[in-house]
Amino acid sequence: MKIVFLDEYSVCNRDLSQIKSLGDYTGYETTQPQQVIERCKDAEIVITNKVVLDAETIATLPDLKLICVAATGMNNVDLAAAAERGIEVKNAIGYSTYSVAETTLCSALALLREVTYYDNFFKSGDYAAADRIFNFDRPTAQLRGKHWGIIGLGNIGREVARLAEAFGCKVSYFSTSGITRDGAYPAQTLNELLSSSDIVSIHCPLTHRTANLIAAEQLQQMKKSAILINVARGGIVNEEALAEALNNQTIRGAALDVFTAEPLRESPLYYLNDPYRLLASPHNAWSSVEAIDRLVACIFENIKNFIAKGL
């Protein structure tokens, strides 16, 4: 089997020896759109994290039998075109649950405790020049006793709920699919969840139901002391509306790990009146070394099982 990995950089130089042992392997650090067809022309198995395999590209690859998505989301692959040609598409499920959930908790704590501001206060020399032991420029808050609202109670949402509850939070959720789940956490409408929650975190896929789910109207429903966290997909939160809400102090703060365009080239989020109200990271909430190793193992199993079926 000829195996091609189009964007190896996405697994952060982790050990790929098991995958390489399964066939004639070629890996590329990155792949531009115009390079995809040439690099995949003889491949039977293609691994991609974010490189797009659309219907037009798939139609030019007669040898292709398996697409392994090195992620959970598969929106970079035309699934209908693959199915039409009998090409299997496998993703990696559950590998980043703990990593993303921990990032979510970390974001809430960092914003409530004003970690970024006080870290900068120390490193800038302001603390060394101060005449007082304590500094209370920005009031902090604790997590215990807060109401945590979760949008999307899938694997990651449930792990966030477990962690939030362990920190003493009351947890509820809104189902973006409309399917309510039995369990310990009460379901709410989106309006109820937004108006009652101190922390709102998003853990749902980007679909026609969730695109622009949190816009100006929804942000206005939140508490002025509330925090919004999006570690799911860009496009669920309207970034312009969020920037305005942060500038107008409609909500206390926000944490974003995902954006409508990645990298985010130009955005009002770069020009906030008070930048400490936003905690942002470059789509790496999932990327602990433990999570990446689980991802690589999942890709290996997907390919191994596929090859075994053909023997």
C-alpha positions, 0 to 999 in steps of 0.5 A, a space after each residue: 500500500 502506498 501511503 501519503 501524509 499531506 500535512 505531517 506538521 499537524 502531529 508535531 513531530 511525534 513518532 510515526 514509525 508504526 504508520 510507516 511500517 504499514 506500507 510505502 510511506 511518503 510524508 510532507 510537512 505541508 501541502 498546498 492545494 495545487 500540490 494535492 493531486 500530484 502528491 496523491 496520484 498513486 496513493 491508495 491511502 491518504 492521511 490529511 489533517 486539514 488539507 482539503 480533498 474535494 470532489 474534483 480532487 477525489 475524482 482524479 485519484 483512481 487508486 485511492 481506497 482510504 482517507 484517514 483524517 488526522 482529526 475528529 472533524 471531517 469537513 475538509 473531505 467531500 464525504 459524498 464524493 468519496 462514498 460514490 467511489 467506494 473510498 472509505 473515510 476514517 477519522 480519529 474519535 475521542 483522542 483529544 477529549 481530555 486535552 480540550 476539556 482541560 484547556 476549557 477549564 484552564 481558560 475559565 480559571 485564567 479569565 476569572 483569576 485575571 492570570 494574564 494581567 497579573 503575570 504581565 504586571 509582574 514581568 513588566 517590572 510594575 510589581 518591582 516598582 510597587 510600594 504595596 505588597 498586594 495589587 487589586 487592579 482587576 478583581 478576581 473571582 472563584 470558580 466554585 459556586 458558578 453556573 456552568 452552561 455547556 453547549 453540546 454535551 458530547 464526549 468533550 462536553 461531558 468531560 467538561 461537565 465532570 471537571 466543572 462539577 468537581 470544581 463546585 459548579 452547577 452544570 446544565 446544557 443546551 443540545 444543538 441537535 435537539 436531542 436531550 440526554 438522560 443524566 445528571 445535568 438538566 437541559 435548557 433552551 439556549 436563551 435559558 442557558 445564556 441568561 443563567 450561566 456564569 461560564 458558557 463553553 461551546 463543544 458542538 460541531 459547526 453545522 447549519 444549526 450552529 453557524 452564527 449561533 452566538 451573535 449580538 442578540 445572544 451575547 446581550 442575553 448573557 450576564 455582564 459577569 459571564 465568560 464565553 469559551 469556544 474550543 469547538 469551531 470558528 463560525 459558531 461565534 460571531 467574532 465581530 459581535 463578540 469584539 463589540 460585546 467585549 469593548 462594551 463590557 456586555 460580558 466579562 471575557 471570552 476565550 477562543 481557540 478557533 476562528 472563522 479563518 485560520 490563521 486569523 489575518 484581520 479581525 476586530 479581536 486584535 484591537 480590543 479596548 481591553 485586550 485582557 478580556 480576551 484569552 486566545 490561542 491558535 487552535 491548539 487546545 487539542 494538542 497535548 503530546 498525549 492527545 497527539 500520540 493517541 491520534 497517531 495510534 488511532 490513524 495506525 489502527 484505522 489503516 491496519 484494520 483497513 489493510 486486514 480487511 483486504 487480505 
